[in-house]
Amino acid sequence: MQNEQMWKSARATAMRDPTRRRVLGAAALLVTAAVAGGPAAAADKVTFVTDFGFNGRHAYYYVALDKGYYKDAGLDVEIVRGQGSADAVKQVAAKTAQLGFADAAAVILGRGNDQIPVKLVAMVYAKPPHAIYVLKESGIAKPKDLEGKRIADTAFSAMPKMFDAYAKAAKIDGSKVSWLVAASDALPGMLNLGRAEGIGQFTVGEALLKKAAGGKELVKLAYADVGLDYYSNGIIATDETIKSNPDLVKRFVAATLRGLKDAIADPAEAGRIMNKYHRQVDVDVATAETAAVAALAQVPGEALGAINPDRVQKTIDIIAGAYPLKSPVTVKDISVTDMVAK
């Protein structure tokens, strides 16, 4: 009470003195900012790991970064390069990164076989992007033609992990297909030079492959074309982070989806923003990849980023049908549905 009376007295005095009035106003602003958690509040630092490298398909994260959406959410975000979905899962589990982007198959296999405590918190590739690309001149035109052939991909790619499910759905003998491990930047060259008859690639990377093919015609053997329908890549976090700091996860998801929404509305702008941060990423390629992401991310009747438990179960069933899991995996083991705003 005494302090309140002293404040009122000081305020009354200050109102009669212009200099004191300015000082008092500045002090009041600082107090207000501190109480409200405004500019004086430090942003939460977040390290986010991509599924693989820095590509045009990641442009929407940079849209959120460039337009200040992460900053608006009270986040100081650093985006780091991943080496495949399995690598992203391991980095998040090891707390090298707080959040990441990874394929649902890697999350399911990590949980079922190694008890890695990582969950999907938002879905981006709501439709399967997995595909094998071959040159038309190879004569490969259908899944059966892959038997006896070599397919190259990176060590931590989701493509080989899902191949058994693809082979089963396509009714081909997957054991007759050889998988070669190579660095990502070597894959287009291996295809062009015939060192591998096919390479694993998400459909969002088709524009980059076309550019690398140098005019040679590509044939796409998409996993979705044989009837596979499952969730692919989404944003991931550990059980611990989801439990101890759900607000941070929600803020990151909301800001990212805000960037994704903008990128879908204007892929060309997203392409330019991606090129601004990573000059090696061609603007036209980034624009085309962003448009491909838009086709995967939007599901009629569902909010952008939403996770549908029924489709999660369907994804688990497909993975479990293609791979032995040491432990059964439930929908709640690998996903949470309340991180995306309704």
Secondary structure, 3 states (H helix, E strand, C coil): CHHHHHHHHHHHHHHCCHHHHHHHHHHHHHHHHHHHCCCCCCCEEEEEECCECCCHHHHHHHHHHHCCHHHHCCEEEEEECCECHHHHHHHHHCCCCCEEEEEHHHHHHHHHHHCCCEEEEEECCCCCCEEEEEEHHHCCCCHHHHCCCEEEECCCCHHHHHHHHHHHHHCCCHHHCEEEECCHHHHHHHHHCCCCCEEEEEHHHHHHHHHHCCCCCEEEEEHHHHCCCCCCEEEEEEHHHHHHCHHHHHHHHHHHHHHHHHHHHCHHHHHHHHHHHCCCCCHHHHHHHHHHHHHHHCCCCCCCCCCCHHHHHHHHHHHHHHCCCCCCCCHHHHECCCCCCC
